Amino acid sequence: MKSFCEVYVKHVLPSLRLCLAEKLVTKYGFTQLEASRAVGISQSLVNYIVNKRRRPKMAEKLLEIAEVMKVLDETAEDLARREYSTSNLVCDLCVVLRRRNLMNQVIKTLNYELCRCER
């Protein structure tokens, strides 16, 4: 069994970053380089996502959760308006997921079981 932080950093966060980058390019007109810098991934990975050459199953599963989509839309909008510091992106997304009680739903969707201390 893993802690939420382990699952978040290894599986959830990379998928959230991919989805955010795609939104920034397609919806807000960011260049792939700008989007990659904003979310902390490589430009080539953004290219794969935007051109639909790669779409991780984990991202697809997360996008099925309406509240997660809402969080991503809000974050992308804030990033697009440049009203958001990208240095806090990792922790801020985690805090939002926890505050909105999405942690259990995300973990269940991804078929993970948390250690007893996290329940």
Phi and psi restraints in degrees (range 20) as a CNS / XPLOR table:
assign (resid 1 and name C) (resid 2 and name N)
       (resid 2 and name CA) (resid 2 and name C) 1.0 -118.6 20.0 2
assign (resid 2 and name N) (resid 2 and name CA)
       (resid 2 and name C) (resid 3 and name N) 1.0 160.7 20.0 2
assign (resid 2 and name C) (resid 3 and name N)
       (resid 3 and name CA) (resid 3 and name C) 1.0 -82.7 20.0 2
assign (resid 3 and name N) (resid 3 and name CA)
       (resid 3 and name C) (resid 4 and name N) 1.0 163.2 20.0 2
assign (resid 3 and name C) (resid 4 and name N)
       (resid 4 and name CA) (resid 4 and name C) 1.0 -60.0 20.0 2
assign (resid 4 and name N) (resid 4 and name CA)
       (resid 4 and name C) (resid 5 and name N) 1.0 -40.9 20.0 2
assign (resid 4 and name C) (resid 5 and name N)
       (resid 5 and name CA) (resid 5 and name C) 1.0 -60.1 20.0 2
assign (resid 5 and name N) (resid 5 and name CA)
       (resid 5 and name C) (resid 6 and name N) 1.0 -40.2 20.0 2
assign (resid 5 and name C) (resid 6 and name N)
       (resid 6 and name CA) (resid 6 and name C) 1.0 -62.4 20.0 2
assign (resid 6 and name N) (resid 6 and name CA)
       (resid 6 and name C) (resid 7 and name N) 1.0 -47.3 20.0 2
assign (resid 6 and name C) (resid 7 and name N)
       (resid 7 and name CA) (resid 7 and name C) 1.0 -66.8 20.0 2
assign (resid 7 and name N) (resid 7 and name CA)
       (resid 7 and name C) (resid 8 and name N) 1.0 -40.9 20.0 2
assign (resid 7 and name C) (resid 8 and name N)
       (resid 8 and name CA) (resid 8 and name C) 1.0 -61.2 20.0 2
assign (resid 8 and name N) (resid 8 and name CA)
       (resid 8 and name C) (resid 9 and name N) 1.0 -51.6 20.0 2
assign (resid 8 and name C) (resid 9 and name N)
       (resid 9 and name CA) (resid 9 and name C) 1.0 -69.2 20.0 2
assign (resid 9 and name N) (resid 9 and name CA)
       (resid 9 and name C) (resid 10 and name N) 1.0 -37.9 20.0 2
assign (resid 9 and name C) (resid 10 and name N)
       (resid 10 and name CA) (resid 10 and name C) 1.0 -83.8 20.0 2
assign (resid 10 and name N) (resid 10 and name CA)
       (resid 10 and name C) (resid 11 and name N) 1.0 -33.0 20.0 2
assign (resid 10 and name C) (resid 11 and name N)
       (resid 11 and name CA) (resid 11 and name C) 1.0 -121.3 20.0 2
assign (resid 11 and name N) (resid 11 and name CA)
       (resid 11 and name C) (resid 12 and name N) 1.0 -44.7 20.0 2
assign (resid 11 and name C) (resid 12 and name N)
       (resid 12 and name CA) (resid 12 and name C) 1.0 -76.9 20.0 2
assign (resid 12 and name N) (resid 12 and name CA)
       (resid 12 and name C) (resid 13 and name N) 1.0 -50.4 20.0 2
assign (resid 12 and name C) (resid 13 and name N)
       (resid 13 and name CA) (resid 13 and name C) 1.0 -57.6 20.0 2
assign (resid 13 and name N) (resid 13 and name CA)
       (resid 13 and name C) (resid 14 and name N) 1.0 -46.6 20.0 2
assign (resid 13 and name C) (resid 14 and name N)
       (resid 14 and name CA) (resid 14 and name C) 1.0 -58.5 20.0 2
assign (resid 14 and name N) (resid 14 and name CA)
       (resid 14 and name C) (resid 15 and name N) 1.0 -39.5 20.0 2
assign (resid 14 and name C) (resid 15 and name N)
       (resid 15 and name CA) (resid 15 and name C) 1.0 -67.5 20.0 2
assign (resid 15 and name N) (resid 15 and name CA)
       (resid 15 and name C) (resid 16 and name N) 1.0 -40.0 20.0 2
assign (resid 15 and name C) (resid 16 and name N)
       (resid 16 and name CA) (resid 16 and name C) 1.0 -63.1 20.0 2
assign (resid 16 and name N) (resid 16 and name CA)
       (resid 16 and name C) (resid 17 and name N) 1.0 -40.5 20.0 2
assign (resid 16 and name C) (resid 17 and name N)
       (resid 17 and name CA) (resid 17 and name C) 1.0 -63.3 20.0 2
assign (resid 17 and name N) (resid 17 and name CA)
       (resid 17 and name C) (resid 18 and name N) 1.0 -42.6 20.0 2
assign (resid 17 and name C) (resid 18 and name N)
       (resid 18 and name CA) (resid 18 and name C) 1.0 -61.4 20.0 2
assign (resid 18 and name N) (resid 18 and name CA)
       (resid 18 and name C) (resid 19 and name N) 1.0 -45.3 20.0 2
assign (resid 18 and name C) (resid 19 and name N)
       (resid 19 and name CA) (resid 19 and name C) 1.0 -64.8 20.0 2
assign (resid 19 and name N) (resid 19 and name CA)
       (resid 19 and name C) (resid 20 and name N) 1.0 -40.9 20.0 2
assign (resid 19 and name C) (resid 20 and name N)
       (resid 20 and name CA) (resid 20 and name C) 1.0 -63.3 20.0 2
assign (resid 20 and name N) (resid 20 and name CA)
       (resid 20 and name C) (resid 21 and name N) 1.0 -45.3 20.0 2
assign (resid 20 and name C) (resid 21 and name N)
       (resid 21 and name CA) (resid 21 and name C) 1.0 -60.0 20.0 2
assign (resid 21 and name N) (resid 21 and name CA)
       (resid 21 and name C) (resid 22 and name N) 1.0 -43.1 20.0 2
assign (resid 21 and name C) (resid 22 and name N)
       (resid 22 and name CA) (resid 22 and name C) 1.0 -61.7 20.0 2
assign (resid 22 and name N) (resid 22 and name CA)
       (resid 22 and name C) (resid 23 and name N) 1.0 -43.4 20.0 2
assign (resid 22 and name C) (resid 23 and name N)
       (resid 23 and name CA) (resid 23 and name C) 1.0 -62.7 20.0 2
assign (resid 23 and name N) (resid 23 and name CA)
       (resid 23 and name C) (resid 24 and name N) 1.0 -42.0 20.0 2
assign (resid 23 and name C) (resid 24 and name N)
       (resid 24 and name CA) (resid 24 and name C) 1.0 -62.8 20.0 2
assign (resid 24 and name N) (resid 24 and name CA)
       (resid 24 and name C) (resid 25 and name N) 1.0 -37.9 20.0 2
assign (resid 24 and name C) (resid 25 and name N)
       (resid 25 and name CA) (resid 25 and name C) 1.0 -76.5 20.0 2
assign (resid 25 and name N) (resid 25 and name CA)
       (resid 25 and name C) (resid 26 and name N) 1.0 -49.9 20.0 2
assign (resid 25 and name C) (resid 26 and name N)
       (resid 26 and name CA) (resid 26 and name C) 1.0 -77.8 20.0 2
assign (resid 26 and name N) (resid 26 and name CA)
       (resid 26 and name C) (resid 27 and name N) 1.0 -37.7 20.0 2
assign (resid 26 and name C) (resid 27 and name N)
       (resid 27 and name CA) (resid 27 and name C) 1.0 -96.3 20.0 2
assign (resid 27 and name N) (resid 27 and name CA)
       (resid 27 and name C) (resid 28 and name N) 1.0 -33.0 20.0 2
assign (resid 27 and name C) (resid 28 and name N)
       (resid 28 and name CA) (resid 28 and name C) 1.0 -112.3 20.0 2
assign (resid 28 and name N) (resid 28 and name CA)
       (resid 28 and name C) (resid 29 and name N) 1.0 3.7 20.0 2
assign (resid 28 and name C) (resid 29 and name N)
       (resid 29 and name CA) (resid 29 and name C) 1.0 73.0 20.0 2
assign (resid 29 and name N) (resid 29 and name CA)
       (resid 29 and name C) (resid 30 and name N) 1.0 19.7 20.0 2
assign (resid 29 and name C) (resid 30 and name N)
       (resid 30 and name CA) (resid 30 and name C) 1.0 -67.7 20.0 2
assign (resid 30 and name N) (resid 30 and name CA)
       (resid 30 and name C) (resid 31 and name N) 1.0 151.0 20.0 2
assign (resid 30 and name C) (resid 31 and name N)
       (resid 31 and name CA) (resid 31 and name C) 1.0 -75.9 20.0 2
assign (resid 31 and name N) (resid 31 and name CA)
       (resid 31 and name C) (resid 32 and name N) 1.0 163.8 20.0 2
assign (resid 31 and name C) (resid 32 and name N)
       (resid 32 and name CA) (resid 32 and name C) 1.0 -62.0 20.0 2
assign (resid 32 and name N) (resid 32 and name CA)
       (resid 32 and name C) (resid 33 and name N) 1.0 -36.0 20.0 2
assign (resid 32 and name C) (resid 33 and name N)
       (resid 33 and name CA) (resid 33 and name C) 1.0 -67.6 20.0 2
assign (resid 33 and name N) (resid 33 and name CA)
       (resid 33 and name C) (resid 34 and name N) 1.0 -42.7 20.0 2
assign (resid 33 and name C) (resid 34 and name N)
       (resid 34 and name CA) (resid 34 and name C) 1.0 -62.4 20.0 2
assign (resid 34 and name N) (resid 34 and name CA)
       (resid 34 and name C) (resid 35 and name N) 1.0 -44.2 20.0 2
assign (resid 34 and name C) (resid 35 and name N)
       (resid 35 and name CA) (resid 35 and name C) 1.0 -64.4 20.0 2
assign (resid 35 and name N) (resid 35 and name CA)
       (resid 35 and name C) (resid 36 and name N) 1.0 -41.6 20.0 2
assign (resid 35 and name C) (resid 36 and name N)
       (resid 36 and name CA) (resid 36 and name C) 1.0 -63.3 20.0 2
assign (resid 36 and name N) (resid 36 and name CA)
       (resid 36 and name C) (resid 37 and name N) 1.0 -40.3 20.0 2
assign (resid 36 and name C) (resid 37 and name N)
       (resid 37 and name CA) (resid 37 and name C) 1.0 -68.4 20.0 2
assign (resid 37 and name N) (resid 37 and name CA)
       (resid 37 and name C) (resid 38 and name N) 1.0 -36.1 20.0 2
assign (resid 37 and name C) (resid 38 and name N)
       (resid 38 and name CA) (resid 38 and name C) 1.0 -66.5 20.0 2
assign (resid 38 and name N) (resid 38 and name CA)
       (resid 38 and name C) (resid 39 and name N) 1.0 -35.8 20.0 2
assign (resid 38 and name C) (resid 39 and name N)
       (resid 39 and name CA) (resid 39 and name C) 1.0 -107.6 20.0 2
assign (resid 39 and name N) (resid 39 and name CA)
       (resid 39 and name C) (resid 40 and name N) 1.0 -6.8 20.0 2
assign (resid 39 and name C) (resid 40 and name N)
       (resid 40 and name CA) (resid 40 and name C) 1.0 83.2 20.0 2
assign (resid 40 and name N) (resid 40 and name CA)
       (resid 40 and name C) (resid 41 and name N) 1.0 37.2 20.0 2
assign (resid 40 and name C) (resid 41 and name N)
       (resid 41 and name CA) (resid 41 and name C) 1.0 -129.9 20.0 2
assign (resid 41 and name N) (resid 41 and name CA)
       (resid 41 and name C) (resid 42 and name N) 1.0 172.0 20.0 2
assign (resid 41 and name C) (resid 42 and name N)
       (resid 42 and name CA) (resid 42 and name C) 1.0 -76.9 20.0 2
assign (resid 42 and name N) (resid 42 and name CA)
       (resid 42 and name C) (resid 43 and name N) 1.0 153.7 20.0 2
assign (resid 42 and name C) (resid 43 and name N)
       (resid 43 and name CA) (resid 43 and name C) 1.0 -64.6 20.0 2
assign (resid 43 and name N) (resid 43 and name CA)
       (resid 43 and name C) (resid 44 and name N) 1.0 -36.6 20.0 2
assign (resid 43 and name C) (resid 44 and name N)
       (resid 44 and name CA) (resid 44 and name C) 1.0 -64.8 20.0 2
assign (resid 44 and name N) (resid 44 and name CA)
       (resid 44 and name C) (resid 45 and name N) 1.0 -35.2 20.0 2
assign (resid 44 and name C) (resid 45 and name N)
       (resid 45 and name CA) (resid 45 and name C) 1.0 -67.8 20.0 2
assign (resid 45 and name N) (resid 45 and name CA)
       (resid 45 and name C) (resid 46 and name N) 1.0 -39.4 20.0 2
assign (resid 45 and name C) (resid 46 and name N)
       (resid 46 and name CA) (resid 46 and name C) 1.0 -60.6 20.0 2
assign (resid 46 and name N) (resid 46 and name CA)
       (resid 46 and name C) (resid 47 and name N) 1.0 -41.5 20.0 2
assign (resid 46 and name C) (resid 47 and name N)
       (resid 47 and name CA) (resid 47 and name C) 1.0 -59.3 20.0 2
assign (resid 47 and name N) (resid 47 and name CA)
       (resid 47 and name C) (resid 48 and name N) 1.0 -45.0 20.0 2
assign (resid 47 and name C) (resid 48 and name N)
       (resid 48 and name CA) (resid 48 and name C) 1.0 -60.4 20.0 2
assign (resid 48 and name N) (resid 48 and name CA)
       (resid 48 and name C) (resid 49 and name N) 1.0 -42.6 20.0 2
assign (resid 48 and name C) (resid 49 and name N)
       (resid 49 and name CA) (resid 49 and name C) 1.0 -68.8 20.0 2
assign (resid 49 and name N) (resid 49 and name CA)
       (resid 49 and name C) (resid 50 and name N) 1.0 -48.2 20.0 2
assign (resid 49 and name C) (resid 50 and name N)
       (resid 50 and name CA) (resid 50 and name C) 1.0 -63.2 20.0 2
assign (resid 50 and name N) (resid 50 and name CA)
       (resid 50 and name C) (resid 51 and name N) 1.0 -38.3 20.0 2
assign (resid 50 and name C) (resid 51 and name N)
       (resid 51 and name CA) (resid 51 and name C) 1.0 -89.7 20.0 2
assign (resid 51 and name N) (resid 51 and name CA)
       (resid 51 and name C) (resid 52 and name N) 1.0 12.7 20.0 2
assign (resid 51 and name C) (resid 52 and name N)
       (resid 52 and name CA) (resid 52 and name C) 1.0 59.0 20.0 2
assign (resid 52 and name N) (resid 52 and name CA)
       (resid 52 and name C) (resid 53 and name N) 1.0 29.7 20.0 2
assign (resid 52 and name C) (resid 53 and name N)
       (resid 53 and name CA) (resid 53 and name C) 1.0 -87.4 20.0 2
assign (resid 53 and name N) (resid 53 and name CA)
       (resid 53 and name C) (resid 54 and name N) 1.0 -16.0 20.0 2
assign (resid 53 and name C) (resid 54 and name N)
       (resid 54 and name CA) (resid 54 and name C) 1.0 -147.9 20.0 2
assign (resid 54 and name N) (resid 54 and name CA)
       (resid 54 and name C) (resid 55 and name N) 1.0 133.6 20.0 2
assign (resid 54 and name C) (resid 55 and name N)
       (resid 55 and name CA) (resid 55 and name C) 1.0 -148.5 20.0 2
assign (resid 55 and name N) (resid 55 and name CA)
       (resid 55 and name C) (resid 56 and name N) 1.0 98.5 20.0 2
assign (resid 55 and name C) (resid 56 and name N)
       (resid 56 and name CA) (resid 56 and name C) 1.0 -59.1 20.0 2
assign (resid 56 and name N) (resid 56 and name CA)
       (resid 56 and name C) (resid 57 and name N) 1.0 143.0 20.0 2
assign (resid 56 and name C) (resid 57 and name N)
       (resid 57 and name CA) (resid 57 and name C) 1.0 -60.2 20.0 2
assign (resid 57 and name N) (resid 57 and name CA)
       (resid 57 and name C) (resid 58 and name N) 1.0 -34.3 20.0 2
assign (resid 57 and name C) (resid 58 and name N)
       (resid 58 and name CA) (resid 58 and name C) 1.0 -61.2 20.0 2
assign (resid 58 and name N) (resid 58 and name CA)
       (resid 58 and name C) (resid 59 and name N) 1.0 -41.2 20.0 2
assign (resid 58 and name C) (resid 59 and name N)
       (resid 59 and name CA) (resid 59 and name C) 1.0 -64.7 20.0 2
assign (resid 59 and name N) (resid 59 and name CA)
       (resid 59 and name C) (resid 60 and name N) 1.0 -41.9 20.0 2
assign (resid 59 and name C) (resid 60 and name N)
       (resid 60 and name CA) (resid 60 and name C) 1.0 -60.1 20.0 2
assign (resid 60 and name N) (resid 60 and name CA)
       (resid 60 and name C) (resid 61 and name N) 1.0 -43.2 20.0 2
assign (resid 60 and name C) (resid 61 and name N)
       (resid 61 and name CA) (resid 61 and name C) 1.0 -64.3 20.0 2
assign (resid 61 and name N) (resid 61 and name CA)
       (resid 61 and name C) (resid 62 and name N) 1.0 -42.6 20.0 2
assign (resid 61 and name C) (resid 62 and name N)
       (resid 62 and name CA) (resid 62 and name C) 1.0 -65.6 20.0 2
assign (resid 62 and name N) (resid 62 and name CA)
       (resid 62 and name C) (resid 63 and name N) 1.0 -36.0 20.0 2
assign (resid 62 and name C) (resid 63 and name N)
       (resid 63 and name CA) (resid 63 and name C) 1.0 -70.9 20.0 2
assign (resid 63 and name N) (resid 63 and name CA)
       (resid 63 and name C) (resid 64 and name N) 1.0 -14.0 20.0 2
assign (resid 63 and name C) (resid 64 and name N)
       (resid 64 and name CA) (resid 64 and name C) 1.0 -73.7 20.0 2
assign (resid 64 and name N) (resid 64 and name CA)
       (resid 64 and name C) (resid 65 and name N) 1.0 -17.8 20.0 2
assign (resid 64 and name C) (resid 65 and name N)
       (resid 65 and name CA) (resid 65 and name C) 1.0 -88.4 20.0 2
assign (resid 65 and name N) (resid 65 and name CA)
       (resid 65 and name C) (resid 66 and name N) 1.0 113.0 20.0 2
assign (resid 65 and name C) (resid 66 and name N)
       (resid 66 and name CA) (resid 66 and name C) 1.0 -57.5 20.0 2
assign (resid 66 and name N) (resid 66 and name CA)
       (resid 66 and name C) (resid 67 and name N) 1.0 -41.4 20.0 2
assign (resid 66 and name C) (resid 67 and name N)
       (resid 67 and name CA) (resid 67 and name C) 1.0 -66.1 20.0 2
assign (resid 67 and name N) (resid 67 and name CA)
       (resid 67 and name C) (resid 68 and name N) 1.0 -34.0 20.0 2
assign (resid 67 and name C) (resid 68 and name N)
       (resid 68 and name CA) (resid 68 and name C) 1.0 -66.4 20.0 2
assign (resid 68 and name N) (resid 68 and name CA)
       (resid 68 and name C) (resid 69 and name N) 1.0 -40.8 20.0 2
assign (resid 68 and name C) (resid 69 and name N)
       (resid 69 and name CA) (resid 69 and name C) 1.0 -60.3 20.0 2
assign (resid 69 and name N) (resid 69 and name CA)
       (resid 69 and name C) (resid 70 and name N) 1.0 -40.3 20.0 2
assign (resid 69 and name C) (resid 70 and name N)
       (resid 70 and name CA) (resid 70 and name C) 1.0 -62.4 20.0 2
assign (resid 70 and name N) (resid 70 and name CA)
       (resid 70 and name C) (resid 71 and name N) 1.0 -44.4 20.0 2
assign (resid 70 and name C) (resid 71 and name N)
       (resid 71 and name CA) (resid 71 and name C) 1.0 -61.0 20.0 2
assign (resid 71 and name N) (resid 71 and name CA)
       (resid 71 and name C) (resid 72 and name N) 1.0 -44.1 20.0 2
assign (resid 71 and name C) (resid 72 and name N)
       (resid 72 and name CA) (resid 72 and name C) 1.0 -65.1 20.0 2
assign (resid 72 and name N) (resid 72 and name CA)
       (resid 72 and name C) (resid 73 and name N) 1.0 -40.5 20.0 2
assign (resid 72 and name C) (resid 73 and name N)
       (resid 73 and name CA) (resid 73 and name C) 1.0 -62.8 20.0 2
assign (resid 73 and name N) (resid 73 and name CA)
       (resid 73 and name C) (resid 74 and name N) 1.0 -44.7 20.0 2
assign (resid 73 and name C) (resid 74 and name N)
       (resid 74 and name CA) (resid 74 and name C) 1.0 -63.7 20.0 2
assign (resid 74 and name N) (resid 74 and name CA)
       (resid 74 and name C) (resid 75 and name N) 1.0 -43.2 20.0 2
assign (resid 74 and name C) (resid 75 and name N)
       (resid 75 and name CA) (resid 75 and name C) 1.0 -66.1 20.0 2
assign (resid 75 and name N) (resid 75 and name CA)
       (resid 75 and name C) (resid 76 and name N) 1.0 -43.4 20.0 2
assign (resid 75 and name C) (resid 76 and name N)
       (resid 76 and name CA) (resid 76 and name C) 1.0 -61.7 20.0 2
assign (resid 76 and name N) (resid 76 and name CA)
       (resid 76 and name C) (resid 77 and name N) 1.0 -41.2 20.0 2
assign (resid 76 and name C) (resid 77 and name N)
       (resid 77 and name CA) (resid 77 and name C) 1.0 -63.4 20.0 2
assign (resid 77 and name N) (resid 77 and name CA)
       (resid 77 and name C) (resid 78 and name N) 1.0 -43.7 20.0 2
assign (resid 77 and name C) (resid 78 and name N)
       (resid 78 and name CA) (resid 78 and name C) 1.0 -63.3 20.0 2
assign (resid 78 and name N) (resid 78 and name CA)
       (resid 78 and name C) (resid 79 and name N) 1.0 -41.1 20.0 2
assign (resid 78 and name C) (resid 79 and name N)
       (resid 79 and name CA) (resid 79 and name C) 1.0 -64.6 20.0 2
assign (resid 79 and name N) (resid 79 and name CA)
       (resid 79 and name C) (resid 80 and name N) 1.0 -39.0 20.0 2
assign (resid 79 and name C) (resid 80 and name N)
       (resid 80 and name CA) (resid 80 and name C) 1.0 -67.0 20.0 2
assign (resid 80 and name N) (resid 80 and name CA)
       (resid 80 and name C) (resid 81 and name N) 1.0 -35.2 20.0 2
assign (resid 80 and name C) (resid 81 and name N)
       (resid 81 and name CA) (resid 81 and name C) 1.0 -82.0 20.0 2
assign (resid 81 and name N) (resid 81 and name CA)
       (resid 81 and name C) (resid 82 and name N) 1.0 -0.7 20.0 2
assign (resid 81 and name C) (resid 82 and name N)
       (resid 82 and name CA) (resid 82 and name C) 1.0 60.9 20.0 2
assign (resid 82 and name N) (resid 82 and name CA)
       (resid 82 and name C) (resid 83 and name N) 1.0 28.0 20.0 2
assign (resid 82 and name C) (resid 83 and name N)
       (resid 83 and name CA) (resid 83 and name C) 1.0 -98.8 20.0 2
assign (resid 83 and name N) (resid 83 and name CA)
       (resid 83 and name C) (resid 84 and name N) 1.0 14.5 20.0 2
assign (resid 83 and name C) (resid 84 and name N)
       (resid 84 and name CA) (resid 84 and name C) 1.0 -134.7 20.0 2
assign (resid 84 and name N) (resid 84 and name CA)
       (resid 84 and name C) (resid 85 and name N) 1.0 135.2 20.0 2
assign (resid 84 and name C) (resid 85 and name N)
       (resid 85 and name CA) (resid 85 and name C) 1.0 -86.1 20.0 2
assign (resid 85 and name N) (resid 85 and name CA)
       (resid 85 and name C) (resid 86 and name N) 1.0 120.2 20.0 2
assign (resid 85 and name C) (resid 86 and name N)
       (resid 86 and name CA) (resid 86 and name C) 1.0 -71.5 20.0 2
assign (resid 86 and name N) (resid 86 and name CA)
       (resid 86 and name C) (resid 87 and name N) 1.0 -14.6 20.0 2
assign (resid 86 and name C) (resid 87 and name N)
       (resid 87 and name CA) (resid 87 and name C) 1.0 -67.6 20.0 2
assign (resid 87 and name N) (resid 87 and name CA)
       (resid 87 and name C) (resid 88 and name N) 1.0 -21.2 20.0 2
assign (resid 87 and name C) (resid 88 and name N)
       (resid 88 and name CA) (resid 88 and name C) 1.0 -102.9 20.0 2
assign (resid 88 and name N) (resid 88 and name CA)
       (resid 88 and name C) (resid 89 and name N) 1.0 6.7 20.0 2
assign (resid 88 and name C) (resid 89 and name N)
       (resid 89 and name CA) (resid 89 and name C) 1.0 -54.7 20.0 2
assign (resid 89 and name N) (resid 89 and name CA)
       (resid 89 and name C) (resid 90 and name N) 1.0 -47.2 20.0 2
assign (resid 89 and name C) (resid 90 and name N)
       (resid 90 and name CA) (resid 90 and name C) 1.0 -59.2 20.0 2
assign (resid 90 and name N) (resid 90 and name CA)
       (resid 90 and name C) (resid 91 and name N) 1.0 -52.5 20.0 2
assign (resid 90 and name C) (resid 91 and name N)
       (resid 91 and name CA) (resid 91 and name C) 1.0 -70.8 20.0 2
assign (resid 91 and name N) (resid 91 and name CA)
       (resid 91 and name C) (resid 92 and name N) 1.0 -39.1 20.0 2
assign (resid 91 and name C) (resid 92 and name N)
       (resid 92 and name CA) (resid 92 and name C) 1.0 -63.3 20.0 2
assign (resid 92 and name N) (resid 92 and name CA)
       (resid 92 and name C) (resid 93 and name N) 1.0 -41.1 20.0 2
assign (resid 92 and name C) (resid 93 and name N)
       (resid 93 and name CA) (resid 93 and name C) 1.0 -63.5 20.0 2
assign (resid 93 and name N) (resid 93 and name CA)
       (resid 93 and name C) (resid 94 and name N) 1.0 -40.1 20.0 2
assign (resid 93 and name C) (resid 94 and name N)
       (resid 94 and name CA) (resid 94 and name C) 1.0 -62.9 20.0 2
assign (resid 94 and name N) (resid 94 and name CA)
       (resid 94 and name C) (resid 95 and name N) 1.0 -45.1 20.0 2
assign (resid 94 and name C) (resid 95 and name N)
       (resid 95 and name CA) (resid 95 and name C) 1.0 -61.0 20.0 2
assign (resid 95 and name N) (resid 95 and name CA)
       (resid 95 and name C) (resid 96 and name N) 1.0 -43.2 20.0 2
assign (resid 95 and name C) (resid 96 and name N)
       (resid 96 and name CA) (resid 96 and name C) 1.0 -63.3 20.0 2
assign (resid 96 and name N) (resid 96 and name CA)
       (resid 96 and name C) (resid 97 and name N) 1.0 -44.1 20.0 2
assign (resid 96 and name C) (resid 97 and name N)
       (resid 97 and name CA) (resid 97 and name C) 1.0 -61.4 20.0 2
assign (resid 97 and name N) (resid 97 and name CA)
       (resid 97 and name C) (resid 98 and name N) 1.0 -39.9 20.0 2
assign (resid 97 and name C) (resid 98 and name N)
       (resid 98 and name CA) (resid 98 and name C) 1.0 -70.7 20.0 2
assign (resid 98 and name N) (resid 98 and name CA)
       (resid 98 and name C) (resid 99 and name N) 1.0 -44.0 20.0 2
assign (resid 98 and name C) (resid 99 and name N)
       (resid 99 and name CA) (resid 99 and name C) 1.0 -62.7 20.0 2
assign (resid 99 and name N) (resid 99 and name CA)
       (resid 99 and name C) (resid 100 and name N) 1.0 -35.8 20.0 2
assign (resid 99 and name C) (resid 100 and name N)
       (resid 100 and name CA) (resid 100 and name C) 1.0 -88.9 20.0 2
assign (resid 100 and name N) (resid 100 and name CA)
       (resid 100 and name C) (resid 101 and name N) 1.0 10.8 20.0 2
assign (resid 100 and name C) (resid 101 and name N)
       (resid 101 and name CA) (resid 101 and name C) 1.0 54.9 20.0 2
assign (resid 101 and name N) (resid 101 and name CA)
       (resid 101 and name C) (resid 102 and name N) 1.0 40.7 20.0 2
assign (resid 101 and name C) (resid 102 and name N)
       (resid 102 and name CA) (resid 102 and name C) 1.0 -96.1 20.0 2
assign (resid 102 and name N) (resid 102 and name CA)
       (resid 102 and name C) (resid 103 and name N) 1.0 -8.7 20.0 2
assign (resid 102 and name C) (resid 103 and name N)
       (resid 103 and name CA) (resid 103 and name C) 1.0 -54.9 20.0 2
assign (resid 103 and name N) (resid 103 and name CA)
       (resid 103 and name C) (resid 104 and name N) 1.0 -52.2 20.0 2
assign (resid 103 and name C) (resid 104 and name N)
       (resid 104 and name CA) (resid 104 and name C) 1.0 -63.6 20.0 2
assign (resid 104 and name N) (resid 104 and name CA)
       (resid 104 and name C) (resid 105 and name N) 1.0 -39.3 20.0 2
assign (resid 104 and name C) (resid 105 and name N)
       (resid 105 and name CA) (resid 105 and name C) 1.0 -66.6 20.0 2
assign (resid 105 and name N) (resid 105 and name CA)
       (resid 105 and name C) (resid 106 and name N) 1.0 -41.3 20.0 2
assign (resid 105 and name C) (resid 106 and name N)
       (resid 106 and name CA) (resid 106 and name C) 1.0 -64.0 20.0 2
assign (resid 106 and name N) (resid 106 and name CA)
       (resid 106 and name C) (resid 107 and name N) 1.0 -47.2 20.0 2
assign (resid 106 and name C) (resid 107 and name N)
       (resid 107 and name CA) (resid 107 and name C) 1.0 -62.7 20.0 2
assign (resid 107 and name N) (resid 107 and name CA)
       (resid 107 and name C) (resid 108 and name N) 1.0 -42.2 20.0 2
assign (resid 107 and name C) (resid 108 and name N)
       (resid 108 and name CA) (resid 108 and name C) 1.0 -65.8 20.0 2
assign (resid 108 and name N) (resid 108 and name CA)
       (resid 108 and name C) (resid 109 and name N) 1.0 -42.0 20.0 2
assign (resid 108 and name C) (resid 109 and name N)
       (resid 109 and name CA) (resid 109 and name C) 1.0 -60.8 20.0 2
assign (resid 109 and name N) (resid 109 and name CA)
       (resid 109 and name C) (resid 110 and name N) 1.0 -36.3 20.0 2
assign (resid 109 and name C) (resid 110 and name N)
       (resid 110 and name CA) (resid 110 and name C) 1.0 -88.0 20.0 2
assign (resid 110 and name N) (resid 110 and name CA)
       (resid 110 and name C) (resid 111 and name N) 1.0 2.4 20.0 2
assign (resid 110 and name C) (resid 111 and name N)
       (resid 111 and name CA) (resid 111 and name C) 1.0 61.5 20.0 2
assign (resid 111 and name N) (resid 111 and name CA)
       (resid 111 and name C) (resid 112 and name N) 1.0 44.0 20.0 2
assign (resid 111 and name C) (resid 112 and name N)
       (resid 112 and name CA) (resid 112 and name C) 1.0 -111.7 20.0 2
assign (resid 112 and name N) (resid 112 and name CA)
       (resid 112 and name C) (resid 113 and name N) 1.0 157.8 20.0 2
assign (resid 112 and name C) (resid 113 and name N)
       (resid 113 and name CA) (resid 113 and name C) 1.0 -121.8 20.0 2
assign (resid 113 and name N) (resid 113 and name CA)
       (resid 113 and name C) (resid 114 and name N) 1.0 127.2 20.0 2
assign (resid 113 and name C) (resid 114 and name N)
       (resid 114 and name CA) (resid 114 and name C) 1.0 -83.8 20.0 2
assign (resid 114 and name N) (resid 114 and name CA)
       (resid 114 and name C) (resid 115 and name N) 1.0 153.8 20.0 2
assign (resid 114 and name C) (resid 115 and name N)
       (resid 115 and name CA) (resid 115 and name C) 1.0 -66.6 20.0 2
assign (resid 115 and name N) (resid 115 and name CA)
       (resid 115 and name C) (resid 116 and name N) 1.0 161.0 20.0 2
assign (resid 115 and name C) (resid 116 and name N)
       (resid 116 and name CA) (resid 116 and name C) 1.0 -60.2 20.0 2
assign (resid 116 and name N) (resid 116 and name CA)
       (resid 116 and name C) (resid 117 and name N) 1.0 -31.7 20.0 2
assign (resid 116 and name C) (resid 117 and name N)
       (resid 117 and name CA) (resid 117 and name C) 1.0 -67.3 20.0 2
assign (resid 117 and name N) (resid 117 and name CA)
       (resid 117 and name C) (resid 118 and name N) 1.0 -19.5 20.0 2
assign (resid 117 and name C) (resid 118 and name N)
       (resid 118 and name CA) (resid 118 and name C) 1.0 -93.7 20.0 2
assign (resid 118 and name N) (resid 118 and name CA)
       (resid 118 and name C) (resid 119 and name N) 1.0 -10.7 20.0 2
